[in-house]
Amino acid sequence: MPSLGADMEAGTLVEWLVKPGDQVKRGDIVAVVETQKGAIEIEVFETGQVEQILVGLHAKVPVGTPLARIRTEHERKGGVAPAPPRTMPSAAAPPITAIPRVAGRVRVSPAARKLAQMSGVDLAAVTGSGADGTIVRADVARSLTGVAVRAEGKRAIGLDLDAMRTAIAAAMARSKREIPHYYLEHQVDVTPSEAWLTHTNAARPPDNRLLFGALAIKSVALAAQCFPAFNGFYCDGKFEPASAVHVGMAIAIRGGGLAAPAIHDAAELALDELMARMRDLIQRTRAGHIRSSEIADSTITVSSLGERGIEALYGIIYPPQVAIVGFGKVVVRPWVVDGAIGPRSVVNITLSADHRVSDGHAGALFLAEVGKLLQEPEKL
């Protein structure tokens, strides 16, 4: 049972998507777990064959409890002998006791241990992907999760809006308490982007058109490549820049709540592929089909309330990230171009950043780069 938040002590297994004998590979969705925050689809981080299901449907078990046994290729070749079988509990059976890892036999990097302490992740529930099974920071990050809603027929699983808001409030309170935020705002003339979108979408059907949000995310991702101080994680008392840009996209969940799952490798995606992933991610998040890696892997977050008519927003950083970029509504304003005043499409872009990692000068350069990219949409 993975830890799905610092306040989680146990979870309820509500759906198995695999059975004994099935082949699974790293990244496959194997189960759905319900907590007070909602339901989350659990990915597997080993490749092999499901040997035994250890937890039955509707059983509530503590964090750290093994849910299933997977025989890896290495084990099949005789490298490691499987542990003795355990009895699968029914819904009415008492929870299985969590099996902690034996001290001295599990290697944990300092950064991973610090992140686990900050986020409340039980290292006994984390599978290491480093050398010789060492648990690294990325493994702990994958154990983190956000809020999601999942529908099963007409019944909502884990839909507790009060619990969602409580969880969000707790995370944001910790962020404001521990992270020295600074804020910047930049107004950008996005008339070129608006004109390019109009031209590009003219011959396209509605479901294949690009939206300004795709340009916004791509511009932030490319700027983050140029300014790595805004793309990564602050843990263990130091900043660790990320090797890739996984942009978390803030998505409002109908009825209340918020999630910010990641669009992986956003800087490398063509705009059409990025737009397709955005649509897919929004649909799956609101339907409750979000993956744990999509919640855990974000390296920088983008939030927008432009569709709600808000012209500027100042986000709160989601730890251990170090920056969040906000986009307001694109509005028509009088603007000076080549010495003449005329109507132009303008958007407010804001940056909330961690002063332990960057300063206002660097933040200004970062926002200027985002604005420059939006004025050259054909290069995105």
Contacts in CASP RR format, 6 or more apart in sequence:
PFRMAT RR
TARGET T0000
AUTHOR 0000-0000-0000
METHOD contacts of the structure
MODEL  1
MPSLGADMEAGTLVEWLVKPGDQVKRGDIVAVVETQKGAIEIEVFETGQV
EQILVGLHAKVPVGTPLARIRTEHERKGGVAPAPPRTMPSAAAPPITAIP
RVAGRVRVSPAARKLAQMSGVDLAAVTGSGADGTIVRADVARSLTGVAVR
AEGKRAIGLDLDAMRTAIAAAMARSKREIPHYYLEHQVDVTPSEAWLTHT
NAARPPDNRLLFGALAIKSVALAAQCFPAFNGFYCDGKFEPASAVHVGMA
IAIRGGGLAAPAIHDAAELALDELMARMRDLIQRTRAGHIRSSEIADSTI
TVSSLGERGIEALYGIIYPPQVAIVGFGKVVVRPWVVDGAIGPRSVVNIT
LSADHRVSDGHAGALFLAEVGKLLQEPEKL
1 10 0 8 1.000
1 11 0 8 1.000
1 13 0 8 1.000
1 33 0 8 1.000
1 55 0 8 1.000
1 61 0 8 1.000
1 62 0 8 1.000
1 63 0 8 1.000
1 64 0 8 1.000
1 65 0 8 1.000
1 67 0 8 1.000
1 98 0 8 1.000
1 125 0 8 1.000
2 33 0 8 1.000
2 42 0 8 1.000
2 63 0 8 1.000
2 64 0 8 1.000
2 125 0 8 1.000
2 126 0 8 1.000
2 143 0 8 1.000
2 145 0 8 1.000
2 292 0 8 1.000
3 63 0 8 1.000
3 64 0 8 1.000
3 119 0 8 1.000
3 120 0 8 1.000
3 121 0 8 1.000
3 122 0 8 1.000
3 125 0 8 1.000
3 143 0 8 1.000
3 144 0 8 1.000
4 11 0 8 1.000
4 33 0 8 1.000
4 35 0 8 1.000
4 37 0 8 1.000
4 40 0 8 1.000
4 143 0 8 1.000
4 144 0 8 1.000
4 145 0 8 1.000
4 146 0 8 1.000
4 292 0 8 1.000
5 35 0 8 1.000
5 37 0 8 1.000
5 119 0 8 1.000
5 120 0 8 1.000
5 121 0 8 1.000
5 144 0 8 1.000
5 145 0 8 1.000
5 146 0 8 1.000
5 167 0 8 1.000
6 119 0 8 1.000
6 120 0 8 1.000
6 121 0 8 1.000
6 170 0 8 1.000
7 167 0 8 1.000
7 170 0 8 1.000
8 35 0 8 1.000
8 36 0 8 1.000
8 63 0 8 1.000
9 62 0 8 1.000
9 63 0 8 1.000
10 60 0 8 1.000
10 61 0 8 1.000
10 62 0 8 1.000
10 63 0 8 1.000
10 95 0 8 1.000
11 33 0 8 1.000
11 34 0 8 1.000
11 35 0 8 1.000
11 60 0 8 1.000
11 61 0 8 1.000
11 62 0 8 1.000
11 63 0 8 1.000
12 33 0 8 1.000
12 34 0 8 1.000
12 35 0 8 1.000
12 58 0 8 1.000
12 59 0 8 1.000
12 60 0 8 1.000
13 31 0 8 1.000
13 32 0 8 1.000
13 33 0 8 1.000
13 34 0 8 1.000
13 55 0 8 1.000
13 56 0 8 1.000
13 57 0 8 1.000
13 58 0 8 1.000
13 59 0 8 1.000
13 61 0 8 1.000
13 67 0 8 1.000
14 32 0 8 1.000
14 33 0 8 1.000
14 34 0 8 1.000
14 39 0 8 1.000
14 57 0 8 1.000
14 58 0 8 1.000
14 152 0 8 1.000
14 157 0 8 1.000
15 31 0 8 1.000
15 32 0 8 1.000
15 57 0 8 1.000
15 152 0 8 1.000
16 30 0 8 1.000
16 31 0 8 1.000
16 53 0 8 1.000
16 56 0 8 1.000
16 57 0 8 1.000
17 29 0 8 1.000
17 30 0 8 1.000
17 31 0 8 1.000
17 32 0 8 1.000
18 24 0 8 1.000
18 28 0 8 1.000
18 30 0 8 1.000
18 31 0 8 1.000
18 50 0 8 1.000
18 68 0 8 1.000
19 50 0 8 1.000
19 53 0 8 1.000
20 50 0 8 1.000
20 51 0 8 1.000
20 52 0 8 1.000
20 53 0 8 1.000
21 49 0 8 1.000
21 50 0 8 1.000
21 51 0 8 1.000
22 49 0 8 1.000
22 50 0 8 1.000
23 48 0 8 1.000
23 49 0 8 1.000
23 50 0 8 1.000
24 30 0 8 1.000
24 44 0 8 1.000
24 46 0 8 1.000
24 47 0 8 1.000
24 48 0 8 1.000
24 49 0 8 1.000
24 50 0 8 1.000
24 70 0 8 1.000
25 44 0 8 1.000
25 47 0 8 1.000
25 48 0 8 1.000
26 44 0 8 1.000
26 45 0 8 1.000
26 46 0 8 1.000
26 47 0 8 1.000
27 43 0 8 1.000
27 44 0 8 1.000
27 45 0 8 1.000
27 293 0 8 1.000
28 43 0 8 1.000
28 44 0 8 1.000
29 41 0 8 1.000
29 42 0 8 1.000
29 43 0 8 1.000
29 44 0 8 1.000
29 291 0 8 1.000
30 42 0 8 1.000
30 43 0 8 1.000
30 44 0 8 1.000
30 50 0 8 1.000
30 68 0 8 1.000
31 41 0 8 1.000
31 42 0 8 1.000
31 67 0 8 1.000
31 68 0 8 1.000
32 39 0 8 1.000
32 40 0 8 1.000
32 41 0 8 1.000
32 42 0 8 1.000
32 150 0 8 1.000
32 157 0 8 1.000
33 39 0 8 1.000
33 40 0 8 1.000
33 42 0 8 1.000
34 157 0 8 1.000
34 158 0 8 1.000
35 158 0 8 1.000
36 158 0 8 1.000
36 160 0 8 1.000
36 163 0 8 1.000
36 167 0 8 1.000
37 145 0 8 1.000
37 146 0 8 1.000
37 147 0 8 1.000
37 148 0 8 1.000
37 158 0 8 1.000
37 160 0 8 1.000
37 163 0 8 1.000
37 164 0 8 1.000
37 167 0 8 1.000
38 147 0 8 1.000
38 148 0 8 1.000
38 149 0 8 1.000
38 150 0 8 1.000
38 157 0 8 1.000
38 158 0 8 1.000
38 159 0 8 1.000
38 160 0 8 1.000
38 163 0 8 1.000
38 164 0 8 1.000
39 148 0 8 1.000
39 149 0 8 1.000
39 150 0 8 1.000
39 157 0 8 1.000
39 158 0 8 1.000
39 288 0 8 1.000
40 145 0 8 1.000
40 146 0 8 1.000
40 148 0 8 1.000
40 150 0 8 1.000
40 290 0 8 1.000
40 292 0 8 1.000
40 295 0 8 1.000
41 150 0 8 1.000
41 288 0 8 1.000
41 289 0 8 1.000
41 290 0 8 1.000
41 291 0 8 1.000
41 292 0 8 1.000
42 67 0 8 1.000
42 292 0 8 1.000
43 142 0 8 1.000
43 291 0 8 1.000
43 292 0 8 1.000
43 293 0 8 1.000
44 70 0 8 1.000
45 127 0 8 1.000
45 128 0 8 1.000
45 129 0 8 1.000
45 139 0 8 1.000
45 142 0 8 1.000
46 70 0 8 1.000
46 72 0 8 1.000
46 127 0 8 1.000
47 72 0 8 1.000
47 73 0 8 1.000
48 70 0 8 1.000
48 71 0 8 1.000
48 72 0 8 1.000
48 73 0 8 1.000
48 76 0 8 1.000
49 70 0 8 1.000
49 71 0 8 1.000
49 76 0 8 1.000
50 68 0 8 1.000
50 69 0 8 1.000
50 70 0 8 1.000
51 68 0 8 1.000
51 69 0 8 1.000
51 70 0 8 1.000
51 71 0 8 1.000
51 82 0 8 1.000
52 68 0 8 1.000
52 69 0 8 1.000
52 85 0 8 1.000
52 88 0 8 1.000
53 67 0 8 1.000
53 68 0 8 1.000
53 88 0 8 1.000
54 65 0 8 1.000
54 66 0 8 1.000
54 67 0 8 1.000
54 68 0 8 1.000
54 69 0 8 1.000
54 86 0 8 1.000
54 88 0 8 1.000
54 96 0 8 1.000
55 61 0 8 1.000
55 65 0 8 1.000
55 66 0 8 1.000
55 67 0 8 1.000
55 68 0 8 1.000
55 88 0 8 1.000
55 89 0 8 1.000
55 96 0 8 1.000
56 88 0 8 1.000
56 89 0 8 1.000
56 90 0 8 1.000
56 91 0 8 1.000
57 91 0 8 1.000
58 91 0 8 1.000
59 89 0 8 1.000
59 90 0 8 1.000
59 91 0 8 1.000
59 93 0 8 1.000
59 95 0 8 1.000
60 95 0 8 1.000
61 67 0 8 1.000
61 89 0 8 1.000
61 95 0 8 1.000
61 96 0 8 1.000
61 98 0 8 1.000
62 95 0 8 1.000
62 96 0 8 1.000
62 97 0 8 1.000
62 98 0 8 1.000
63 98 0 8 1.000
63 122 0 8 1.000
63 125 0 8 1.000
64 98 0 8 1.000
64 99 0 8 1.000
64 100 0 8 1.000
64 122 0 8 1.000
64 124 0 8 1.000
64 125 0 8 1.000
65 95 0 8 1.000
65 96 0 8 1.000
65 97 0 8 1.000
65 98 0 8 1.000
65 99 0 8 1.000
66 86 0 8 1.000
66 96 0 8 1.000
66 99 0 8 1.000
69 82 0 8 1.000
69 83 0 8 1.000
69 85 0 8 1.000
71 82 0 8 1.000
72 80 0 8 1.000
74 80 0 8 1.000
75 81 0 8 1.000
75 82 0 8 1.000
86 96 0 8 1.000
89 95 0 8 1.000
89 96 0 8 1.000
98 122 0 8 1.000
98 124 0 8 1.000
98 125 0 8 1.000
99 124 0 8 1.000
100 124 0 8 1.000
101 123 0 8 1.000
101 124 0 8 1.000
106 123 0 8 1.000
106 133 0 8 1.000
106 135 0 8 1.000
107 132 0 8 1.000
107 133 0 8 1.000
107 134 0 8 1.000
107 135 0 8 1.000
108 116 0 8 1.000
108 123 0 8 1.000
108 134 0 8 1.000
108 135 0 8 1.000
109 134 0 8 1.000
109 135 0 8 1.000
109 136 0 8 1.000
109 137 0 8 1.000
110 236 0 8 1.000
111 136 0 8 1.000
111 137 0 8 1.000
111 235 0 8 1.000
111 236 0 8 1.000
111 240 0 8 1.000
112 123 0 8 1.000
112 126 0 8 1.000
112 135 0 8 1.000
112 136 0 8 1.000
112 137 0 8 1.000
112 139 0 8 1.000
112 140 0 8 1.000
113 123 0 8 1.000
113 236 0 8 1.000
114 235 0 8 1.000
114 236 0 8 1.000
114 237 0 8 1.000
115 121 0 8 1.000
115 137 0 8 1.000
115 140 0 8 1.000
115 141 0 8 1.000
115 233 0 8 1.000
115 235 0 8 1.000
115 236 0 8 1.000
115 320 0 8 1.000
116 122 0 8 1.000
116 123 0 8 1.000
116 126 0 8 1.000
116 140 0 8 1.000
118 235 0 8 1.000
118 319 0 8 1.000
118 320 0 8 1.000
119 140 0 8 1.000
119 144 0 8 1.000
119 319 0 8 1.000
119 320 0 8 1.000
121 140 0 8 1.000
121 143 0 8 1.000
121 144 0 8 1.000
123 135 0 8 1.000
123 140 0 8 1.000
125 143 0 8 1.000
126 135 0 8 1.000
126 139 0 8 1.000
126 140 0 8 1.000
126 142 0 8 1.000
126 143 0 8 1.000
127 133 0 8 1.000
127 135 0 8 1.000
127 139 0 8 1.000
128 134 0 8 1.000
128 135 0 8 1.000
128 136 0 8 1.000
128 139 0 8 1.000
129 135 0 8 1.000
129 136 0 8 1.000
129 138 0 8 1.000
129 139 0 8 1.000
130 136 0 8 1.000
130 139 0 8 1.000
137 233 0 8 1.000
137 235 0 8 1.000
137 240 0 8 1.000
141 233 0 8 1.000
141 296 0 8 1.000
141 297 0 8 1.000
141 320 0 8 1.000
142 292 0 8 1.000
142 293 0 8 1.000
142 296 0 8 1.000
142 297 0 8 1.000
143 292 0 8 1.000
143 296 0 8 1.000
144 295 0 8 1.000
144 296 0 8 1.000
145 292 0 8 1.000
145 295 0 8 1.000
145 296 0 8 1.000
146 167 0 8 1.000
146 259 0 8 1.000
146 260 0 8 1.000
146 295 0 8 1.000
147 164 0 8 1.000
147 167 0 8 1.000
147 168 0 8 1.000
147 253 0 8 1.000
147 257 0 8 1.000
147 258 0 8 1.000
147 259 0 8 1.000
148 253 0 8 1.000
148 259 0 8 1.000
148 285 0 8 1.000
148 288 0 8 1.000
148 290 0 8 1.000
148 295 0 8 1.000
149 156 0 8 1.000
149 158 0 8 1.000
149 159 0 8 1.000
149 253 0 8 1.000
149 254 0 8 1.000
149 286 0 8 1.000
149 287 0 8 1.000
149 288 0 8 1.000
150 156 0 8 1.000
150 157 0 8 1.000
150 158 0 8 1.000
150 287 0 8 1.000
150 288 0 8 1.000
150 289 0 8 1.000
151 157 0 8 1.000
151 287 0 8 1.000
151 288 0 8 1.000
161 255 0 8 1.000
161 256 0 8 1.000
161 257 0 8 1.000
164 253 0 8 1.000
164 256 0 8 1.000
164 257 0 8 1.000
164 258 0 8 1.000
165 256 0 8 1.000
165 257 0 8 1.000
168 257 0 8 1.000
168 258 0 8 1.000
171 318 0 8 1.000
171 319 0 8 1.000
172 316 0 8 1.000
174 319 0 8 1.000
175 316 0 8 1.000
175 317 0 8 1.000
175 318 0 8 1.000
175 319 0 8 1.000
176 316 0 8 1.000
178 319 0 8 1.000
179 234 0 8 1.000
179 317 0 8 1.000
179 319 0 8 1.000
179 322 0 8 1.000
179 354 0 8 1.000
179 356 0 8 1.000
180 354 0 8 1.000
180 355 0 8 1.000
180 356 0 8 1.000
181 316 0 8 1.000
181 317 0 8 1.000
181 352 0 8 1.000
181 353 0 8 1.000
181 354 0 8 1.000
181 355 0 8 1.000
182 352 0 8 1.000
182 353 0 8 1.000
182 355 0 8 1.000
182 359 0 8 1.000
182 360 0 8 1.000
183 314 0 8 1.000
183 350 0 8 1.000
183 351 0 8 1.000
183 352 0 8 1.000
184 350 0 8 1.000
184 351 0 8 1.000
184 353 0 8 1.000
184 360 0 8 1.000
184 363 0 8 1.000
184 364 0 8 1.000
184 367 0 8 1.000
185 312 0 8 1.000
185 348 0 8 1.000
185 349 0 8 1.000
185 350 0 8 1.000
185 351 0 8 1.000
186 348 0 8 1.000
186 349 0 8 1.000
186 350 0 8 1.000
186 351 0 8 1.000
186 364 0 8 1.000
186 367 0 8 1.000
186 368 0 8 1.000
186 370 0 8 1.000
186 371 0 8 1.000
187 346 0 8 1.000
187 347 0 8 1.000
187 348 0 8 1.000
187 349 0 8 1.000
188 346 0 8 1.000
188 347 0 8 1.000
188 349 0 8 1.000
188 370 0 8 1.000
188 371 0 8 1.000
188 374 0 8 1.000
188 375 0 8 1.000
189 335 0 8 1.000
189 337 0 8 1.000
189 344 0 8 1.000
189 345 0 8 1.000
189 346 0 8 1.000
189 375 0 8 1.000
190 212 0 8 1.000
190 330 0 8 1.000
190 345 0 8 1.000
190 346 0 8 1.000
190 347 0 8 1.000
190 371 0 8 1.000
190 374 0 8 1.000
190 375 0 8 1.000
191 344 0 8 1.000
191 345 0 8 1.000
192 374 0 8 1.000
192 375 0 8 1.000
192 376 0 8 1.000
192 377 0 8 1.000
193 212 0 8 1.000
193 215 0 8 1.000
193 345 0 8 1.000
193 374 0 8 1.000
193 375 0 8 1.000
193 377 0 8 1.000
194 212 0 8 1.000
194 330 0 8 1.000
194 345 0 8 1.000
196 377 0 8 1.000
196 378 0 8 1.000
197 210 0 8 1.000
197 211 0 8 1.000
197 212 0 8 1.000
197 215 0 8 1.000
197 377 0 8 1.000
200 210 0 8 1.000
201 209 0 8 1.000
201 210 0 8 1.000
208 272 0 8 1.000
210 271 0 8 1.000
210 272 0 8 1.000
210 275 0 8 1.000
211 275 0 8 1.000
211 278 0 8 1.000
212 330 0 8 1.000
213 278 0 8 1.000
213 304 0 8 1.000
213 327 0 8 1.000
214 271 0 8 1.000
214 274 0 8 1.000
214 275 0 8 1.000
214 278 0 8 1.000
215 271 0 8 1.000
215 374 0 8 1.000
215 377 0 8 1.000
215 380 0 8 1.000
216 302 0 8 1.000
216 304 0 8 1.000
216 327 0 8 1.000
216 374 0 8 1.000
217 247 0 8 1.000
217 249 0 8 1.000
217 263 0 8 1.000
217 266 0 8 1.000
217 274 0 8 1.000
217 278 0 8 1.000
217 302 0 8 1.000
218 266 0 8 1.000
218 267 0 8 1.000
218 269 0 8 1.000
218 271 0 8 1.000
218 274 0 8 1.000
218 373 0 8 1.000
218 380 0 8 1.000
219 370 0 8 1.000
219 371 0 8 1.000
219 373 0 8 1.000
219 374 0 8 1.000
219 380 0 8 1.000
220 247 0 8 1.000
220 266 0 8 1.000
220 300 0 8 1.000
220 302 0 8 1.000
220 325 0 8 1.000
220 370 0 8 1.000
221 245 0 8 1.000
221 247 0 8 1.000
221 266 0 8 1.000
221 267 0 8 1.000
221 300 0 8 1.000
222 267 0 8 1.000
222 369 0 8 1.000
222 373 0 8 1.000
222 380 0 8 1.000
223 230 0 8 1.000
223 366 0 8 1.000
223 369 0 8 1.000
223 370 0 8 1.000
223 373 0 8 1.000
224 230 0 8 1.000
224 231 0 8 1.000
224 245 0 8 1.000
224 247 0 8 1.000
224 267 0 8 1.000
224 299 0 8 1.000
224 300 0 8 1.000
224 366 0 8 1.000
225 231 0 8 1.000
225 245 0 8 1.000
225 267 0 8 1.000
226 366 0 8 1.000
226 369 0 8 1.000
227 362 0 8 1.000
227 363 0 8 1.000
227 365 0 8 1.000
227 366 0 8 1.000
227 369 0 8 1.000
228 241 0 8 1.000
228 242 0 8 1.000
229 239 0 8 1.000
229 241 0 8 1.000
229 322 0 8 1.000
229 357 0 8 1.000
229 358 0 8 1.000
229 362 0 8 1.000
230 300 0 8 1.000
230 322 0 8 1.000
230 323 0 8 1.000
230 351 0 8 1.000
230 353 0 8 1.000
230 357 0 8 1.000
230 358 0 8 1.000
230 362 0 8 1.000
230 363 0 8 1.000
230 366 0 8 1.000
231 241 0 8 1.000
231 242 0 8 1.000
231 245 0 8 1.000
231 299 0 8 1.000
231 300 0 8 1.000
231 323 0 8 1.000
232 239 0 8 1.000
232 240 0 8 1.000
232 241 0 8 1.000
232 242 0 8 1.000
232 299 0 8 1.000
232 300 0 8 1.000
232 320 0 8 1.000
232 321 0 8 1.000
232 322 0 8 1.000
233 239 0 8 1.000
233 240 0 8 1.000
233 242 0 8 1.000
233 299 0 8 1.000
233 320 0 8 1.000
233 321 0 8 1.000
233 322 0 8 1.000
234 240 0 8 1.000
234 319 0 8 1.000
234 320 0 8 1.000
234 321 0 8 1.000
234 322 0 8 1.000
234 354 0 8 1.000
234 356 0 8 1.000
234 357 0 8 1.000
235 320 0 8 1.000
239 322 0 8 1.000
239 356 0 8 1.000
239 357 0 8 1.000
242 299 0 8 1.000
244 264 0 8 1.000
244 265 0 8 1.000
244 267 0 8 1.000
244 299 0 8 1.000
245 265 0 8 1.000
245 266 0 8 1.000
245 267 0 8 1.000
245 299 0 8 1.000
245 300 0 8 1.000
246 262 0 8 1.000
246 263 0 8 1.000
246 264 0 8 1.000
246 265 0 8 1.000
246 266 0 8 1.000
246 297 0 8 1.000
246 298 0 8 1.000
246 299 0 8 1.000
246 300 0 8 1.000
247 262 0 8 1.000
247 263 0 8 1.000
247 266 0 8 1.000
247 298 0 8 1.000
247 299 0 8 1.000
247 300 0 8 1.000
247 301 0 8 1.000
247 302 0 8 1.000
248 260 0 8 1.000
248 261 0 8 1.000
248 262 0 8 1.000
248 263 0 8 1.000
248 298 0 8 1.000
248 300 0 8 1.000
248 301 0 8 1.000
248 302 0 8 1.000
249 260 0 8 1.000
249 261 0 8 1.000
249 262 0 8 1.000
249 263 0 8 1.000
249 278 0 8 1.000
249 281 0 8 1.000
249 282 0 8 1.000
249 301 0 8 1.000
249 302 0 8 1.000
250 258 0 8 1.000
250 259 0 8 1.000
250 260 0 8 1.000
250 301 0 8 1.000
250 302 0 8 1.000
250 303 0 8 1.000
250 304 0 8 1.000
251 258 0 8 1.000
251 259 0 8 1.000
251 260 0 8 1.000
251 261 0 8 1.000
251 281 0 8 1.000
251 282 0 8 1.000
251 285 0 8 1.000
251 286 0 8 1.000
252 258 0 8 1.000
253 259 0 8 1.000
253 285 0 8 1.000
253 286 0 8 1.000
254 286 0 8 1.000
259 285 0 8 1.000
259 290 0 8 1.000
259 295 0 8 1.000
260 295 0 8 1.000
260 298 0 8 1.000
260 301 0 8 1.000
260 303 0 8 1.000
260 318 0 8 1.000
261 281 0 8 1.000
261 285 0 8 1.000
261 290 0 8 1.000
261 291 0 8 1.000
261 294 0 8 1.000
261 295 0 8 1.000
261 298 0 8 1.000
262 293 0 8 1.000
262 294 0 8 1.000
262 295 0 8 1.000
262 296 0 8 1.000
262 297 0 8 1.000
262 298 0 8 1.000
262 299 0 8 1.000
263 269 0 8 1.000
263 274 0 8 1.000
263 277 0 8 1.000
263 278 0 8 1.000
263 281 0 8 1.000
264 294 0 8 1.000
264 297 0 8 1.000
266 274 0 8 1.000
269 277 0 8 1.000
271 380 0 8 1.000
281 290 0 8 1.000
281 294 0 8 1.000
284 290 0 8 1.000
298 318 0 8 1.000
298 321 0 8 1.000
299 321 0 8 1.000
300 321 0 8 1.000
300 322 0 8 1.000
300 323 0 8 1.000
300 324 0 8 1.000
300 325 0 8 1.000
301 317 0 8 1.000
301 318 0 8 1.000
301 321 0 8 1.000
301 323 0 8 1.000
301 324 0 8 1.000
301 325 0 8 1.000
302 324 0 8 1.000
302 325 0 8 1.000
302 326 0 8 1.000
302 327 0 8 1.000
303 313 0 8 1.000
303 315 0 8 1.000
303 324 0 8 1.000
303 325 0 8 1.000
303 326 0 8 1.000
303 327 0 8 1.000
304 313 0 8 1.000
304 326 0 8 1.000
304 327 0 8 1.000
304 328 0 8 1.000
305 313 0 8 1.000
305 328 0 8 1.000
305 329 0 8 1.000
306 327 0 8 1.000
306 328 0 8 1.000
306 329 0 8 1.000
306 330 0 8 1.000
307 329 0 8 1.000
308 329 0 8 1.000
309 328 0 8 1.000
309 329 0 8 1.000
310 328 0 8 1.000
310 329 0 8 1.000
311 328 0 8 1.000
311 329 0 8 1.000
311 331 0 8 1.000
311 348 0 8 1.000
312 328 0 8 1.000
312 348 0 8 1.000
312 350 0 8 1.000
313 326 0 8 1.000
313 327 0 8 1.000
313 328 0 8 1.000
313 350 0 8 1.000
314 326 0 8 1.000
314 350 0 8 1.000
314 352 0 8 1.000
315 324 0 8 1.000
315 326 0 8 1.000
315 350 0 8 1.000
315 352 0 8 1.000
316 324 0 8 1.000
316 352 0 8 1.000
317 323 0 8 1.000
317 324 0 8 1.000
317 352 0 8 1.000
317 353 0 8 1.000
317 354 0 8 1.000
318 324 0 8 1.000
322 353 0 8 1.000
322 354 0 8 1.000
322 356 0 8 1.000
322 357 0 8 1.000
322 358 0 8 1.000
323 351 0 8 1.000
323 352 0 8 1.000
323 353 0 8 1.000
323 354 0 8 1.000
323 358 0 8 1.000
324 351 0 8 1.000
324 352 0 8 1.000
325 349 0 8 1.000
325 350 0 8 1.000
325 351 0 8 1.000
325 370 0 8 1.000
326 349 0 8 1.000
326 350 0 8 1.000
326 351 0 8 1.000
326 352 0 8 1.000
327 347 0 8 1.000
327 348 0 8 1.000
327 349 0 8 1.000
328 347 0 8 1.000
328 348 0 8 1.000
328 349 0 8 1.000
329 347 0 8 1.000
330 345 0 8 1.000
330 346 0 8 1.000
330 347 0 8 1.000
331 345 0 8 1.000
331 346 0 8 1.000
331 347 0 8 1.000
332 343 0 8 1.000
332 344 0 8 1.000
332 345 0 8 1.000
332 346 0 8 1.000
333 343 0 8 1.000
333 344 0 8 1.000
333 346 0 8 1.000
334 341 0 8 1.000
334 342 0 8 1.000
334 343 0 8 1.000
334 344 0 8 1.000
335 341 0 8 1.000
335 342 0 8 1.000
335 343 0 8 1.000
335 344 0 8 1.000
335 346 0 8 1.000
336 342 0 8 1.000
337 344 0 8 1.000
347 374 0 8 1.000
349 367 0 8 1.000
349 370 0 8 1.000
349 371 0 8 1.000
351 363 0 8 1.000
351 366 0 8 1.000
351 367 0 8 1.000
353 360 0 8 1.000
353 363 0 8 1.000
358 366 0 8 1.000
373 379 0 8 1.000
373 380 0 8 1.000
END
